[in-house]
Amino acid sequence: MDMTKQAVKAALGFQKDTELATFFQTTKQAVGNWPDDEPLPEGRQWQARALRPDLFPAPAKGEAA
């Protein structure tokens, strides 16, 4: 999965940045700084995998995170 802000929001069923901010336990302002169509910061990608491994499985060996 391409872990962009748009893709993560869609996978989680979220429509608003505030919902994503709550999921990541951060501010709406922080989430608002993430471009919609670029990968999330690497730490947030790992956090999403830890919080919802059913939706965001770890990358296979040899794949970029």
DACOR-V897721 format. One record per residue. N is the residue number from 1. PHI is phi in whole degrees, 0 to 359 (NA if undefined). Layout:
BEGIN
{{N PHI} {N PHI}}
END
This chain:
BEGIN
{{1 NA} {2 283} {3 271} {4 273} {5 301} {6 299} {7 293} {8 293} {9 300} {10 296} {11 298} {12 274} {13 79} {14 266} {15 247} {16 242} {17 298} {18 297} {19 294} {20 292} {21 298} {22 296} {23 303} {24 272} {25 54} {26 222} {27 270} {28 298} {29 297} {30 297} {31 296} {32 297} {33 279} {34 277} {35 298} {36 297} {37 246} {38 244} {39 302} {40 297} {41 307} {42 305} {43 298} {44 288} {45 297} {46 294} {47 296} {48 300} {49 296} {50 290} {51 283} {52 222} {53 297} {54 291} {55 262} {56 232} {57 294} {58 297} {59 295} {60 292} {61 305} {62 90} {63 271} {64 290} {65 289}}
END
